[in-house]
């Protein structure tokens, strides 16, 4: 019964606000459409005016006015006492009022949920960041921009899936709980499985399982899913985030360069309507082709001095120290070169640019470069100054992979919490034969940030990781 706290189990809605606005866009002022509908949503505004009462009803598609008359609306007084935030369902004809507002003239209505917490002035927009992120359910109603970003994210993921399926990729699912952390150099989260009495790790990447599927005969596979890395919070980092990982048999990193720039451009056109974007006030065009430049080339451009993986380590240490980094004695020339690049060249890259030919030392899962074994056939796609994608020609030699794993294990034993362990199950799979394969990981959250033109990753995740809430004092 209207006005009571007993709410129905369901409501038969027959129309949404947006479709009514479109269908009756030409309805004349003061006219009735003759169409009776049932609408439902949250009350955003209530204006009692004596024998009349108006309410703005918002659903997931948009909003429409409810127009109630004391003489014609059941339980009119209770309708006029509705609170901001209450959910209601209303039935009646679609009309356009004398002031030109498309409305549902309420004949009957039902209370679907009472807002027991007052939204107060939050309808005029929530600006407190803590409230917005911790109470996303309030943020979504108060700030249209938040809703638009999350809808953009949904559309992007849907379009990405279709693009990959059209290219012959098969979507798969791999374990989230791993017996051995692997697939990326990152500190994992650890948990304990009581029935098996063993520690398990939230995956830092699905890579090794996906490549085992390629060994098993799935020549083009992809997974879009959550990965977990036990790292700090920043505008670019959240401990759990969404990745696309894909693997393609008979391909190398040159093939993936083309695939990435094509995918990003097509997604930009679908989501934004153009490849010519503006991000944080700066122009950015993601149309192919993107620039290709080796890590060594970019360091030389940024510093005015040549440097590559064959530069004497002592020289690289001096240059790394001069850049403001205290080099660890265990770092070889590859790690030193990477640190020099990340400090001097990467921050100034706007892109889009493919940074190619990383040192093998820092690429434990990538195949050695066909022209230089100290380099790996690996690239990162840098867009708007941040890494968007990491890809390489996959390492297929089980003996080389074992040696790389053992080097990683030694680094872990020496205190590197991000280093990998030796994964005997994956090495066994490689012994069955992995054909030439190209693989990549693309950060979905960062791509949404780019297309939505937001600077903080927390804005594109519905419920980002936050510091523990302080108890009330």
Protein Blocks (a to p, Z undefined) as FASTA:
>chain_A
ZZiabdcfbdcdfbdfklmmmmmmmpcehiaehiacddddddfbdcdehjaccdddddfk
bccdddddfklmghkllmmmpcehiacdddddddddfkopacdddfbdcdfbdcfbdfkj
mlnopfbfklmmmmmmlmmmmmmklmmmmmmmmmmmmmmmmmmmmnopacddddfbdfbd
ghiacdddddddfklopacdddfbfklmmmmmmmnopabdcddddddddddddfkbcfbd
cddddddehiafklmmmmmmmmmmmmmmmmnopabdceehiacdfbdcdddddfklmmmm
mnopacdfklcfklmmmmmmmnopacdfklcfklmmmmmmmmmmmmmpnbjaddehiafk
lmmkbccdfkbmkbccdddddeehiafbdcddddfbfklmmmmmmmmmmmmmnopakbcc
ddfklmmmmmnopaddddddddfklmmmmmnopabfklmgmbacdddddddZZ
